[in-house]
Amino acid sequence: MSTEPIGVRYQTEPGLSVDEFIDVLVRSSLAERRPIHDREVIRGMLANAQLVLTARVEGVLVGVSRAITDFAYCTYLSDLAVDEAFQRRGIGRELIRHTHESAGLHTMLVLLAAPKAESYYPHVGLTKRDSCWTIPRQPRSDNT
């Protein structure tokens, strides 16, 4: 029996447009933490991800998962966005599942939770780890 909401179509979509990606980021609130006003960065985010999976209802993009993976050991789920009007319907859970399956269930799926989403991830089966360190982004120079 499928756990997917009726009418939601999940697919791998490596050619997702910058405009559609930005639009769903805004409708999900993830835009607060993404450089949506720098189209070149967004274009690079899409072009260099190994996996871009989408959730569509009647052709309209309502969710996206973007991941970087080696398909052998680890998968970093760098973006998970679901339109706020479609949240709490299992779409995020299904995007995570499809992403992990596409990368290989033998890989460890890793993500950094946005502060607003921290309580969501245990609910869908992820385990919190306190061993993450980061180096902050540096401003882009005009040469890069």
Secondary structure, 3 states (H helix, E strand, C coil): CCCCCCCEEEEECCCCCHHHHHHHHHHHCHHHHCCCCCHHHHHHHHHCCCEEEEEEECCEEEEEEEEEECCCCEEEEEEEEECHHHCCCCHHHHHHHHHHHHHCCCCEEECCCCHHHCCHHHHCCCCCCCCCCCCCCCCCCCCC
